[in-house]
Amino acid sequence: MTDVDDMVESTTAYDVDDLRRAFPGLDPGLARFDGPGGSLVPAVVTDAVADTLRAGLCQRGGPTAQGALADRTTLDARAAIARLVGLPDARGVVFGRSMTALTFDTARTLAQDWGPGDEVVVSRLDHDANIRPWVVAAERAGATVRRLGFDPVTAELDDVEPLLTDRTRLVAVTAASNLLGTRPDVAALAAAAHEVGALVHVDAVHLAAHAPVDLGALGADLLVCSPYKFFGPHLGALVADPALLERLRPDKLLPSSDAVPERFELGTLPYELLAGVTAAVEFTESWGMAAVERHEAELLARLLEGLAGIDRVVVHGRPQRRTPTVLVTVDGLDPVEVSRRLADRGVVAPAGSFYALEASRHAGLGDGGGVRIGLGAYTTGDEVDRLLAGLRDVAGE
């Protein structure tokens, strides 16, 4: 973002009511705090998907207008994701069915060069999609897995340096915890990992919905995100320097393209979803992620202040930097029961560990986790107040 962009954003009012009008799925009878599981979709995205389905696309290229449109749709989506994460060359954008599928594929490919004595570091703070693929790949290669912990009280990540050696091949870490909201100092971790020659794989799925993402500033060699977390359709994206992708040899069909990034994409891409990705990124650009971040920060302060006044509600994690995602429990009540009672009051705040199973266990919450409150771009102050009132009722205060 340029200085001019900063000045424009700083002087532009954030009108949440205007933004909400873009989302046909918003129900005024519900206060939605389930965005970390998948955001709602604006009309421009559903229109882009439907228009592409109606356009008669089949395969990229060839002599037809439909082939040219399929090609342009693919390239536009790559360019959109590249802009979103600050990647200079859109040839480094790979699309897949999900972030989980892409990470398993990447882990299998990288592990071709691992063996006994090699080491991989994973973080207990992460979603399991950035843990299990690396653990499975390392075990099959005979490599050693080291686990990076975090403080169960603050939810701050531990220092990675004691785990690094000259045999560390990869460090996998989240840019933001989908369970506790922690935003670790990924840049410092990446610098330490690079000192020993390790690659850094960053899960930016949760961060991309709440703040600007910059691949270079994070120090990530590989980064994954999921458009359905930032107003788009359900698929995943992997981004990396094309030069790194050129060195990797994934499993592929013999007649399929060996070019980068196509060699990593299995089968025909869903063009309608790619069109939705482009529309979603353009939608976020029209509002500005820095403006979204400021709006969410104001609501987060309001939420945390209100939660502090409810005696039976426990907030888990006090990270210095966080997304507007808060995990709570109510003394004496199962999280699922709390979620159900809130739903009876028109407040949607789901319960669980949300696939961050190791994080939930390490924080002392077992497999049940807690009630996750996720603020988003379209959350209002009135909705935060409804949630707080609902929690006071549930807690009997």
N, C-alpha and C positions, 0 to 999 in steps of 0.2 A: 504494500500500500504506500502511495506517495504522500508527501507532506500536504499536498493539495487535497488528496482524498481524506486525510485526517481532519483538515479544517472543515471540509464539507460535512463530514459525519458529525463533527462536534457541534455544528450549528443547526443540524437538521433534527427537528423534534421526532421522537419515536412515538408514533400513534398506534398503540396496541389494538385499539378498537378498529382502526382501519385495516391493520394486518389481519385481524380475525375474520374480517369479511371475505378474505381470500380462501377460507377453509370451509367448504360445504359440510364437512363431517363434524364440525363443532356443534354440540348440542347445548343450548343455553341452560338446560336443566342439570347439566353435569359439570362439575369442576374437575378437570382432567390433570392428573399428576403422573400419568403413565408414559410420558414421552421417552424416557430412557429405554423402554422396550420397543419403541418405534413411534415416530412422530406421525401426526395427521398429515394429509396431503392437500396442497392448495389446488384450486381448479385448473390452474395453468399446467400442472403436471398431469392430471387426469385427461385433460384435453390433448396434450402432446402424445400420451400413450394411445388414446383412442384414434387420433388422426393418423398415427403411424400404422396402426392395425388396419385402418381403412384404405391405406395407400397401396396395398397389393405388393408389399415387399417380399422377396424370397432370398436371394443371395446377393452378395456385394459384387459390384463390377459388371462387366459385360456391356452389350450394346443398348440396353434398354434404360429408359428413364427411371424405372423402379430399381434397377441395379445401381445406378448412380446415386439415387436417394439413399439406398441402404449403406453405400460407402460413406456418403456425407454424414449420415446419422451416426455412424460408428466413429468417424474422425471428430465430429463435433463433441461427442460425449467424452472422448479421450481428452480433448482440449479443455473441456469444462472441468474435469477432475484435476488435470494438471494445474489449471489456474487456482483451484480450490486449495491445493496443498503446496503451491509454490514450486512446482516441478518445471524446469525450463523446457524440457523436451517431452511432448505428449506421447512419443513412442515408448515411454516408460510406464504407461498406464495399461494394466491388464484387468480385464473384467472376468468375473466368475459368478457361479450360482450364489455364493455367500462368502463372507470373510472367513468363516470356518473352513469351507472347502478350499479356498485359495491358500490358507495357511497350512493345511495338511499337504496340499500339492507342493508348496514351497519347501516344507520340511523334508518331504521325501526326496526332492531334487537336491537340496543342499547336503543331505545325509549321505549321498553317494560318495562324497569325499571324506566322510568321517570314519573313524575306527577306534579300536581300544586305545585309551590314553587321551583321546580328545574329550573336551568338556563343553557343556551347554549350560547357560544360566537362565533360569526362569524365575518369575516373581510371583510370590504368593498373593500379591495384591490383584493379580490379573483375572480377567474372564478366562474360563477354562479353554476357550478357543485359542488363547495365546500361551497355553501351558501344555495341554495334552498332545497337540501335534508334535511339539518338540520333544516331549518325553518319549512318545512312541518311536519317533525317528531315531532318537539317541539310543534307546534300548536296543533297537534292531541293528544298529551299527556297532554296538558294543561300547558306545561312548558313555561318559559319566554325566549325570544331571546334578547341578547344584541349585539350591533354592534360595532366593533372596527374600528375606522376611520383611516385616514392617512392625511398627509399634502398635500393639492392639488398642491402645488408648487414643493416641493421636492419629493413627492411620498414616503416619509418615513412613516412607520407604527407608529401609536400612541402607548403610553404605555398601556399595557393590564392590569396592576395591579388594576387600579381603577374599572375595570369591574368584577373583580373576588371576589367571596364570597364562604362561605362554602357550598353553594348550587349549585355551578358551577359543572356541570357534564361533559362537554366537551368543548374544544376550537378547532375550525377549522381554519387553517391558511395555506396560500400558502408558499412554500419554494422559489418561484420566481414568480413575476407577469407576466402573459402572455401578458399583455397589456402595462405595463410601465417598465418592466424589473427589478423592485425592488427585492432585495434579503433580506428579513427581518432577524433580529437576532432571528431565530426560537428557538435556544437553550435557550436563555434567557427567551423567552416567555414560552417555555415548562417548564422550571424550576419553573417559577411563577405559572403556572397552576397546576403543580404537588404538589406545596406547599399546595394548597387547595383541593387536592384529585381528580382533574379533569383529564380526558383523553385528549390527544392531537392528533388530526387527521391532517396530513400534506399532502397537494397536492404538489407532486414533479414532476408533469407532465412536466412543463416547465423547471425545473432545471435539470432533468436527461439528457436532450439533450445537456447541456452545461458545466456541471461540475460534479466531483465525488459526489456521494450521500452516506451519512453514516447515517443510521437509528439511531444508538446510539448517535452519535455526535449531531444530530438534536434534540434528546430527544423525538422523535415521538413514540407514542404508536401504531398508525396506520398510514400507508403511502400508497399513491396510485401513480401509474405512468402509462403511456401509451406507449407501445413499438413503435407505429407508429410515435412518436416524435423523437425517436433515431434509425432510420434506419430499424425499424421492421414493422410487419403487424398490422392491425387494431384490437386490443383488449386491455383490461385493466388488471392491476394487483394490488392487495391489499396485503400488507405485514404487518405482526405483529408477536409478540412473540406467538408461538403456545399455550403457557399457557393462554394467553388472549383469543385466539380463542376458547379454550376449554370451557371457561366460558359462551360463547355466544350461543344462541339457535335460529338460523335463521329458517324461514319457509322452509320446504323441503318436498319432496315426501316420503311417508312411506317406500317404498322398497329401496330408495337410501341410499348410505353409510352415516353413522353418524360419520365417522372418520373425523379428522381435517387433511387437509383443505377441503376434499371432501364435507363435509356437507354444505359448502357455495357455491358450484358450481352446478348450475342448468342445468341438462341435460348433454349430451355428449360434451366433450371439442373438439374444432377444432384442431385436431392433426397437421394438416398442418401449421396452424398459430403458434402453439407452437414450431414446428421445426424452423419456421422463427424467433421466439423470441430468441431461442438459437443461431442461426446464427448471429442475429443482435448484441447480447451482445458480442459474440466472436469477431465480427468485431470491435466493440468499444474497446475491450480489446487489440486487435492487434495494435491499434493506440495509445491508452492511453488517457483517458479523461483529464488528466492534460495537455497533449500536445495540445489537442483540445482547452482547456480553454485558454492557452497562445496564440495560433493562433488567436482565436476570440477576445481576449483582444487587440491585436495589431491592428486588423481591426477596432474594436470599437473606439479606440483612433483616428484613421484616419478618420472615419466617423464623429465623433462628432466635430473634428476640421473643417472638410469641411462644416458641417451644420452651424457652427457658423459664417461662412462667407457669408451666404445667408440671406439677410435682411428679406425677407418675410416669411421665414421658421421659425416656432416656435417648439422647442423641449419641450415636456411635461414630466416633472419629472427630478429631479437631484439627484437620490439616491446615497448614498456613495458606496454601493455594488449593482451590477446589472449584469444581463445577457446581451449579445450583442443584445438587443431588444430595439428599439427606436421608440417612437410614435411621429409623427410630423403632423402639419397642415401648410397650406400655406394661409396667410392672403388673404381674399377675394375669396377663392375658396373652394367649397365643397370637402371633402376628396375623395368621389367617383370619382369626376371629375379629381382630381389630380392622383388618381390611374389609371384611364383610359388613361390619357395623358402619364403617364410613360409607360404603357403597349404598347402604340403606338410607343414608343422608344425602345421596347424590354426589359423593366425593369419591373419585377413582384414584386409589393409591394401593397398588398391588403388594402382596407379601411374598417373600421367598429369599433365596440367595442369588437368583438371577444368573445362574451359571458361573458365578464367582465363588465356587464352592470352597476353594482353599482359603480365600479371603474371609468368608463367613466363619469357617472353622477356626482360623487363626485369631479372629477377633473375639472368639469365645461364644459365638452365636450358633454353633453347630450347623446342621444342614438346613434348619428352618429359617435362618437369617432374620429379617425384620420387615418392617413396612417401609417401602422406598417412596420418597416424595421427590418427584422430578419436576422442577420448574422448567419452563420453555419460553420460546419467543412469543407464543400467544397466550401465556399465563397472565392473569390480571391480579391486581392487589385485592380485589373483592374475592377472588377465588382463594387466595392465600388465607384471607380472613375466614372464609367458609370452612377451609380445612382445619384451621386452629379451633374454631368453634366446635367442629365435629370431634376433634380429639379431646377437647375439654369434656364434651358430653360422654364420650366413650370412657374416659378416665374417671368420670364421676366427679368432676370438679367444676 
